[in-house]
């Protein structure tokens, strides 16, 4: 089985279509200064620092549909445009697609494998910053059906049919850290996990080159967790800041076509700091 999804494009497809005047490529990065982008990016890719373009300027909220449409208008997006996103690192790509989907955009895909696979295949990088003639923002309608808040997650702990998926590292899930290994440990006041959450480490859905594993292998990963393909489940994914959680959401929603999968965007950074909210951890 191959990853057949109109939301997932291959590096070969992108290379063959890179000169399409209606194509826009966006690198969404956690590197605020854009140093990695400046050293080399996929040709014609523009740079977005994730907080600048996907979050509200002051509130802990996502950018509005109009704001995102304006950012896309700045790079000349029209009704004919197709947007391809890749993340630096990979999970920022699925996060970007999720946010743009909530902003009502449907012509957005992510690059399977991102820059990791692009480089592994010997494809060239560019240091040129593309320039586009701005266009008027395209009107879109907000759709928050794939987002869930802390109160609904708390209420759902009593729902026996809900499946909570924790996309974090084993160390975070076990309550040994509040952020991934290898860096400063920060992000919440407490260690642990949301009660009843089952682990599904986001990297387990990826190959070494950052491409998604096959649908058959994804099914093998989720079957023991009680998730069934072809029917509507009640699934909520989370991690620390929701980037890794969106990679699970993407795999279930857009590769396996499983409906009713939501992302808890407050994730552990919020849950692990709220007074009175229950926490589960290994003793």
C-alpha positions as CSV (number, residue, x, y, z in Angstrom):
1,X,0.0,0.0,0.0
2,X,1.2,3.5,-0.8
3,X,0.3,6.8,0.9
4,X,-2.6,7.8,-1.4
5,X,-3.8,11.2,-0.1
6,X,-4.4,14.5,-1.9
7,X,-2.9,16.2,1.2
8,X,0.4,14.4,0.8
9,X,2.7,15.1,-2.2
10,X,6.0,13.3,-3.0
11,X,9.4,15.0,-3.5
12,X,9.3,13.7,-7.1
13,X,5.9,15.4,-7.7
14,X,7.3,18.7,-6.2
15,X,10.4,18.5,-8.3
16,X,8.4,18.0,-11.5
17,X,6.0,20.9,-10.7
18,X,8.3,23.3,-9.0
19,X,8.1,25.8,-11.9
20,X,4.3,25.9,-11.9
21,X,3.4,29.6,-11.5
22,X,0.4,28.6,-9.4
23,X,2.5,26.6,-6.9
24,X,3.5,28.1,-3.5
25,X,5.9,26.3,-1.2
26,X,6.2,27.2,2.5
27,X,8.9,26.2,5.0
28,X,7.3,26.4,8.5
29,X,10.1,26.5,11.1
30,X,10.7,26.7,14.8
31,X,13.9,28.6,14.0
32,X,12.8,32.2,14.7
33,X,15.8,33.8,12.9
34,X,15.5,31.5,9.9
35,X,19.2,30.6,9.9
36,X,18.5,27.0,8.6
37,X,16.3,28.4,5.9
38,X,19.0,30.9,4.9
39,X,21.6,28.2,4.5
40,X,19.5,26.3,2.1
41,X,15.8,25.6,1.4
42,X,13.8,23.8,-1.2
43,X,13.7,26.1,-4.3
44,X,10.9,28.7,-4.3
45,X,10.0,28.0,-0.7
46,X,9.2,31.0,1.5
47,X,9.9,31.1,5.2
48,X,7.3,31.2,7.9
49,X,8.3,31.2,11.6
50,X,5.4,29.3,13.1
51,X,4.4,31.7,15.8
52,X,4.5,34.7,13.5
53,X,2.2,33.3,10.9
54,X,0.0,30.7,12.7
55,X,-0.6,32.4,16.1
56,X,-2.5,35.6,17.0
57,X,0.0,38.5,17.6
58,X,-0.9,38.8,21.3
59,X,-3.6,36.3,22.4
60,X,-2.8,32.6,22.9
61,X,-5.0,31.9,20.0
62,X,-4.6,31.0,16.3
63,X,-4.4,33.7,13.6
64,X,-7.8,34.4,12.1
65,X,-8.8,33.2,8.7
66,X,-8.4,36.7,7.3
67,X,-4.9,37.1,8.8
68,X,-3.8,33.8,7.3
69,X,-5.4,34.7,4.0
70,X,-3.5,38.0,4.1
71,X,-0.2,36.2,4.7
72,X,-0.9,34.0,1.7
73,X,-1.9,37.0,-0.3
74,X,1.5,38.5,0.4
75,X,3.0,35.6,-1.6
76,X,0.5,35.9,-4.4
77,X,-1.9,33.1,-3.6
78,X,-4.9,33.0,-5.8
79,X,-7.9,30.7,-6.2
80,X,-5.8,28.6,-8.6
81,X,-2.9,28.2,-6.2
82,X,-1.8,25.0,-4.6
83,X,0.2,25.3,-1.4
84,X,2.8,22.7,-0.4
85,X,4.1,22.9,3.2
86,X,7.1,21.3,4.8
87,X,8.3,21.6,8.4
88,X,11.6,22.2,10.0
89,X,11.4,19.9,11.9
90,X,8.9,17.6,10.1
91,X,5.9,18.0,12.6
92,X,5.7,21.7,12.0
93,X,4.5,20.8,8.5
94,X,1.5,18.9,9.7
95,X,0.9,21.6,12.3
96,X,0.8,24.2,9.6
97,X,-1.6,22.2,7.5
98,X,-3.9,21.7,10.5
99,X,-4.0,25.4,11.2
100,X,-4.6,26.4,7.6
101,X,-7.3,23.8,7.4
102,X,-9.0,25.4,10.4
103,X,-8.7,28.7,8.6
104,X,-10.9,27.2,5.8
105,X,-8.2,26.4,3.2
106,X,-8.6,23.2,1.2
107,X,-5.8,23.5,-1.4
108,X,-3.0,22.7,1.0
109,X,-0.7,19.6,1.1
110,X,2.4,18.6,2.9
111,X,5.6,17.3,1.4
112,X,6.1,13.7,2.4
113,X,9.6,13.5,3.9
114,X,10.1,17.2,3.8
115,X,13.6,18.6,3.4
116,X,15.0,15.4,4.9
117,X,14.0,13.3,1.9
118,X,14.6,16.1,-0.6
119,X,18.3,16.2,0.5
120,X,18.6,12.4,0.8
121,X,17.7,12.2,-2.9
122,X,20.4,14.6,-3.8
123,X,18.0,17.4,-4.9
124,X,19.4,20.9,-4.8
125,X,18.7,23.5,-2.2
126,X,18.5,27.2,-2.8
127,X,19.5,30.4,-0.9
128,X,17.4,32.6,-3.1
129,X,14.3,34.2,-1.4
130,X,11.4,34.1,-3.9
131,X,9.5,37.3,-4.6
132,X,5.8,37.3,-5.6
133,X,3.4,39.9,-6.6
134,X,0.9,40.3,-3.8
135,X,-2.7,39.4,-4.3
136,X,-6.0,40.1,-2.6
137,X,-6.8,37.8,0.4
138,X,-9.2,35.0,-0.6
139,X,-12.2,34.8,1.6
140,X,-12.5,31.5,3.6
141,X,-14.6,30.2,6.4
142,X,-13.2,29.0,9.8
143,X,-13.7,25.4,10.7
144,X,-12.7,24.4,14.2
145,X,-14.2,20.9,14.1
146,X,-10.7,19.3,14.5
147,X,-9.8,21.2,17.6
148,X,-10.7,20.4,21.2
149,X,-10.2,22.4,24.4
150,X,-9.2,21.4,27.9
151,X,-12.7,21.4,29.4
152,X,-14.0,19.0,26.7
153,X,-10.9,16.8,27.2
154,X,-11.6,16.7,31.0
155,X,-15.3,15.9,30.4
156,X,-14.3,13.2,28.0
157,X,-12.3,11.3,30.6
158,X,-15.5,9.8,31.7
159,X,-16.4,8.7,28.2
160,X,-15.4,5.1,27.8
161,X,-15.4,5.3,24.0
162,X,-12.9,8.1,23.8
163,X,-9.4,7.2,22.8
164,X,-6.6,9.6,24.0
165,X,-3.3,9.4,22.1
166,X,-0.1,10.8,23.6
167,X,2.4,11.6,20.8
168,X,5.2,12.5,23.1
169,X,8.5,10.6,23.7
170,X,8.4,7.6,26.1
171,X,10.3,9.7,28.7
172,X,7.6,12.3,28.7
173,X,4.7,9.8,28.7
174,X,6.3,8.0,31.7
175,X,6.6,11.2,33.7
176,X,10.4,11.4,33.6
177,X,10.4,14.8,31.7
178,X,8.0,17.5,30.5
179,X,9.8,18.1,27.2
180,X,11.7,15.8,24.8
181,X,15.1,14.4,25.8
182,X,18.2,16.2,24.7
183,X,17.3,19.7,25.7
184,X,16.3,22.0,28.6
185,X,13.4,20.3,30.4
186,X,10.6,22.8,30.4
187,X,7.0,23.3,29.3
188,X,4.7,22.4,32.3
189,X,4.6,22.5,36.1
190,X,4.1,18.8,36.4
191,X,5.3,15.6,34.8
192,X,3.0,12.8,33.7
193,X,0.2,12.3,31.2
194,X,-3.6,12.8,30.9
195,X,-5.3,9.9,32.7
196,X,-6.1,7.0,30.3
197,X,-3.9,8.3,27.5
198,X,-2.2,5.6,25.4
199,X,1.2,6.2,23.9
200,X,1.8,6.5,20.2
201,X,5.2,8.2,19.7
202,X,4.9,10.3,16.6
203,X,8.3,9.0,15.2
204,X,6.8,5.5,15.1
205,X,4.7,6.7,12.1
206,X,7.7,7.9,10.2
207,X,10.5,6.3,8.3
208,X,14.1,7.4,8.8
209,X,13.8,9.8,5.8
210,X,10.7,11.5,7.5
211,X,8.2,10.0,5.1
212,X,5.1,8.4,6.5
213,X,5.2,4.6,6.9
214,X,2.6,2.8,4.8
215,X,-1.1,2.8,5.6
216,X,-0.9,-0.9,6.4
217,X,1.8,-0.3,9.0
218,X,-0.1,2.7,10.5
219,X,-3.1,0.4,10.9
220,X,-0.9,-2.2,12.6
221,X,0.2,0.6,15.1
222,X,-3.3,1.8,15.9
223,X,-5.3,-1.4,16.0
224,X,-4.1,-2.4,19.5
225,X,-5.2,1.0,20.7
226,X,-8.8,0.4,19.8
227,X,-9.0,2.6,16.7
228,X,-10.9,1.2,13.8
229,X,-10.5,2.2,10.2
230,X,-13.6,2.9,8.1
231,X,-15.8,4.1,11.0
232,X,-16.1,7.2,13.1
233,X,-14.0,7.0,16.2
234,X,-13.7,9.5,19.1
235,X,-10.0,10.2,19.1
236,X,-8.0,13.0,20.7
237,X,-4.3,13.5,20.2
238,X,-2.0,15.7,22.2
239,X,1.8,16.2,22.9
240,X,3.5,19.1,24.6
241,X,2.6,22.0,22.2
242,X,0.4,20.0,19.7
243,X,2.9,19.9,16.8
244,X,3.6,16.2,17.2
245,X,-0.1,15.6,17.9
246,X,-1.0,17.0,14.5
247,X,1.2,14.4,12.8
248,X,-0.9,11.7,14.4
249,X,-4.0,13.6,13.4
250,X,-2.8,13.9,9.8
251,X,-2.0,10.2,9.5
252,X,-5.4,9.1,10.9
253,X,-7.4,11.7,9.1
254,X,-5.7,12.1,5.7
255,X,-3.9,8.8,5.2
256,X,-6.4,6.4,6.8
257,X,-9.5,8.6,6.2
258,X,-10.7,8.1,9.8
259,X,-13.2,10.7,10.8
260,X,-13.7,12.5,14.2
261,X,-10.0,12.9,15.2
262,X,-9.3,16.0,17.1
263,X,-6.2,17.8,18.4
264,X,-5.9,19.2,21.9
265,X,-3.7,22.2,21.1
266,X,-3.2,23.2,24.7
267,X,-1.6,19.8,25.2
268,X,0.7,19.0,28.1
269,X,2.0,22.5,28.5
270,X,-1.5,23.6,29.5
271,X,-2.8,20.4,31.1
272,X,0.3,19.9,33.2
273,X,0.0,23.4,34.7
274,X,-3.7,23.7,35.5
275,X,-4.7,23.6,39.1
276,X,-7.1,20.8,39.9
277,X,-6.7,18.8,36.6
278,X,-5.8,15.1,37.1
279,X,-2.4,13.7,36.2
280,X,-1.3,10.1,35.8
281,X,2.3,9.0,35.9
282,X,4.4,5.9,36.6
283,X,5.5,5.6,40.2
